[in-house]
Amino acid sequence: MINRRLVIIGGGSAGMAAAIKAYELGERDILIIEKNAYLGGILNQCIHNGFGLHEFKEELTGPEFMTRFSDKVKELGIDYRLESNVLSISNDKVVTYTNAKEGLVEVQAEAIILTTGCYERNAGAIQIPGDRPSGVYTAGQAQLYVNCYGYLVGKRVFILGSGDIGLIMARRMTLEGAKVLGVAELMPYSAGLNRNIVQCLKDYDIPLYLSHTVKQVIGDSHLEKVVIAKVDEKMQFIPGTEIEFECDCLLLSVGLLPNVDLFNKLPLSFSKTRGAKVTQAMESEIPGIFSAGNVLHVHDLVDYVVEEAREAAEGAVNYLHGELTRKGHVYDVNPGVGINYVVPQKLYIDDVKNLAHLSLEWQDQ
């Protein structure tokens, strides 16, 4: 059994930002555990710009943004493990991970910050009707294949979902020589940023079908066609609105879910975000276990992920110093009219040193 003061699970932007902040606050015994062969997480495949406007007052690509953090981690000498899969977290903060070099390792942590990000909803999750051929990818999978491995996943592409990654992949696939036939969005408005709608669709004359979704997937071994149709206010298909597209690739940009698998066996409550309920210090219901970033709730910008990770790091360091008491007045924070969710869900007033930051999502109008 190895003893460590602070263990951070996930070496993406949140994990690195938390580690750097904890170091700046005086903590030296820090271990980052990352499943991939490199730090940075999904930012490594996000080669488009638009990152860092808040954090660095510059417009950076994903790799440029994450490199500033990974360089700092290495400069400070913060310990990390790559290609290491965390198998479990126990109530008493034992982290079990495995890798090819060390084998099975148990770490007794004094504090833990979970920064494992989120994962994409796939075809099975949204129960697309029709065949199950190859050629159906999540937008993030396609982004990885194209940007990191140089593999074009299709030549005639249709995209379901107008989230930012879906929009960005519409442009990316076009630039790589594919024909993007259109983007369908279930809602009567796009879920992406307006600048991405303009720069990724309108600039390339890619049609956007609002209030439409995929009605049928057609293909034997490989995708041959998709059929979309318009939906009414009750999300039911409207007969006679079907449009058929011959394509060899369907990309799904249909939402992200916090990757809280390591929390599932712990006695924790979860919020509407599907992340763990936390205090203003980003501390879960188990003292000493924190979470931040997209594993807590899905953020619009990575800059906001970094800010929240720093709050978790400050909370963890305060916990290690015995300064998180959970005493005094406590208030439940509940979403009001027009608000979908709010983070954190509890405020311990005696533990608030400065301002308590609230993150919220407005309900769809």
N, C-alpha and C positions, 0 to 999 in steps of 0.2 A: 504494500500500500504506500503510495506516494502522497505526501501532504503538500498542498499549495494553498496560498491565501485566496487568490482570485482566479477562477477558471471561467473563460469566455468561450462559449460554444458557437462557432461560426466566425469565419475570418473575412466576411464581406465588409462593406462600408460601415455598418453598425458595429460589428465586432472590433474592427481596427480603431474606430473613433472612440469606443468605450475604453479600449486598452490604453490608448494614448492619453485620454483624459485621466484615467486612474493613475497612470505614471506621473502626470503633471501634478496630481494631488498628493504625491509622495509615496504611492504604493509601488513596490518593486517586485514582489513575488506574483507575477501575472503569467498565465498560460492561455494562449489561444489554440483552440483545436478546430481544424478546418478539414473538411472531407475531400476537397479538390487538391490538385497538385500545385496550386498557387493561391496566394491571397487575392482578395478582390471580389470573389463571388461572381455574380451575374454581370457585373460591370465590365468584365473582360470581353464579353461578347457584344456590348452596347457601343458600337463604334461611331454612332451618330453623336452630334454635339447637343448642347442644351443642359449640360451638367455644370454645377458649380457657380451659378449666377449669384446665389445667396452666400455660399460658403467662401468663394474666392473672388467674387466680383468679376469673374471671367466666364466665358462660354467654352467649356471643355468637352471632349469626348469621354465616354465611360472609362476607357483605359487610362486616359490622362488624369481623370479625377481620382481613380483608385490608386494610381501610382504615387500620388502625393502622400497618401496615407500609408501605403506599404513601405515606401522609402523611409517614412518617419518611424514606423514600427521597427525597422531594421536599424535605423540610426540610434534609437534609444536602447536597442538590445533586448527588446521584449521577446520572451520565449514563445515559440509557436510550433505546432505539429501539423504537417500537411499529410494528405492522403490518409487521414485518420477518421474512422467512423465511430461516433458516439453511440453506444448501444442502449445506455440507460442512465437515468438520474434517480437517485433514491431520496427518500424523505430527509435523511440525515446528510444529504449533499455529497454522496459518493458518486463520482462520474466514472463510468466504465467505457473505455474506448479501445479500439483495436487498429493496428496497422501492420504492414508487412515487416517492418524493422523491429518493433518492440513486442509484437504479439498482443496479448490481452493485458490491458493496464487498468488498474483501479486508482483513482485519485480522490483522496479525501480533501474536499474543498471547504474553505470557511465561508466563501460566498461564490455564487454562480450568476452569470449573466447569459441568458439565452438570446442569441441573435441569428437564428437559423433562417430568417427570411420567410418567403412564401413559395407556394407552388401553383401551377396553372391548372385550371379546370379543363378536363379533356372531353373527348366525345362521349365517353361513358357517363361522365358526371352530368352532362346536360341531355343525355338520352336522345341523340339525334336519330331519327328513324331512317331505316333503309339498310343497305348492305354494310359490311365491315371490311372494305378493301384497304390495301395499303395506299399511301398518298394523302392520308389525313394526319396533320401535324398540329400541335399547338404552335402559336406564333413564336414563342421562346425557343422551342426545339428547332424550328426552321432558322431562327436567328443564329443559333449556335452552329448549325451545319453550314450555313452560308458564310458567316463572318469569321469563324474559327477554323473550320475544316475545308472551306472552299468548295462545298458540295451544293449545287443548285437542286433544290428539292422538287422543282416542277417548272414547266415551261408555259402552261396555261393555268393560271392560279385564280381561285376565288377565296375571299376572306370573310369569315363570319365574326362580327364584333368590331366595333370602331373604337376600342380602347387605344391608348397611345402606341402600344407595341404593335397592334394590328395595323394602325395607320403607317407607322414607321416601316413595317415590313412590306407594305404595299409599295412604298417608294423604293425600298431596297431591292425587292424582286424586280421591279421595273428597270432599275439601273443595271442589274445583272443580266438583263436581256429577256426576262420572262414577260409574258403578257398578263397583266392583272385585269381580270374581266369585271370586277366590281367588289364592293364591300357591302355586306348586309348588316343592319343594326336592328335588333329587336325593339328597341325603344324609339319613340318619335324624335329623338335628338341624339347626337353623337356623344359618346362617353369620353372622347379624346379632347385634348387642348385645341383651341381654335387655330393656333399657329400650325399644328400638325395636320389639321383638316386642309388648310390652305396649301402648305408646303408638300404634303404627301399625296393628296388626292387631286385637288383643283389644279395644281401646277402640272399634273400629268394626265388630266382629263379622265380620271378614274371615277366611275359613277358610284354614288353612295345611295343605297336603298334603305331609307328609314322605315321603321315599323315593318320590317321584313326579317324572316329567318329561314333557315334551311328546312325544307319540308321532306326532302328525300335525298339520300346518298345512293348513287347507282354505280355499280362496278363489280366485276367478278373477282379477279385477283388484285387488280389495281383500279383506282378511281377512274371513272369514265365521264360521269355527269353529276351535277348537283342541281336540284330543283329548289328554288326559293319561292316563298309566297308571302303576301301581306297578311298582317294580323290585326284584329280589332282591339278595342279597349280591354277586352277580357283575355287577350293573348291567344285567341282562337283564329285559325286560318280562315281567310276569306276566299270562298270558292271563286274560281275564274281569274285569280291574280297570279297564278303560277308563271314563273320564268325559268327556262331550262338553260343551263350553261354546260357546254362540253369542256371539261378541264381534267387535268391529271394531278391537281393538288388542291386541297382544301386546308386553309390555315384557320385555326380557332384562336380568337382573342376574346375569350368569354369570361374573364374574371380570374382573380387571384385569391388564394386562401392562405392564411397564416400556417406555417409548418410547425405545429405544436405537438407533433408525434411524441416527443420526449416528455411532454407534460401529461400525456393521456393516462398514465398509471399513477399519477400523483393526486392527492386529495385537494384538487384545485377547482375553483369555479371559473367559468368562461363567460365572456361578454358576447354581445351581439356581433362583435367583430370576429369572433371565433378565437381570439387571443385570450390569454389569462387575464382575469381581473387584477388590477394593480392599484397601488397607492400613488401619491404624487412623487414618490421616490422611484417609481417603476418597480416596486417590490410586490411580489405575488403574495398570496395568502400564507405561503410558507416563508417564514423569516429567513433572509439571506439568499433567496432565489429571486432573481430579477429577470425582466425581459424588455426588449426594446427593438424598434425598427418594424419591419414588415411582419415579423412573427407576432407582434402585438396587434397591429392594425395596418392595413395597406396604405402606404403614403403616396402622394402625388409626385413628390420630388425626393431625390436621394439626399438633398441638402437638409430636409426635415428629418430624415432618418438619422443623420449624423447628430443633429441637435438633440434628438430624443435619446440617442445612445449615450451622449455625454451626461444627460440627466441620470440615466441608469448607473453610469460609472460613479457619479457623485454620491448617489444613494448607496451603492455597494461599499464605497470607501467609508462613508459615514457609518454604515452597519458594522464594518470591520473595526471601527474605532468606538463602537458602543454608543453611537449618537442617534440611532433610530430607535426610539423608545416604544412607539405605538401606544403612547399614553395620552391622557388629556382628551380634549374634544375631538371627535371623529364625525365626519359628515359623509353621507352617501351622495355621490354625484350622479344624477339621473338625467337622461336626455329629455328636454321639454318639447313643446309643439314645434314641428318642422325640423327637428334634429333626429338623425338616424341613430347615432351613437356618440358617446363622449369618453375620452380617456384623460386622466385616470378615473376610476370609479369610486375611490375613497380618498378623503383628505384628512390626514392627522395634523391638526392645526399646530400642535406643539412641535412637530417635526419640520414645519415649513420655515426655512431660514430666510428666504427672500420671497419671490413671487411663485405661486403654483401655476404652471402652464397647463392649459386644457387644450386638447385636440378634439375636434368634432367633425362630423360629416352631416351635411344638410340632407334632408330627405328629398327624393325626387319629386319635382313639382309637375 
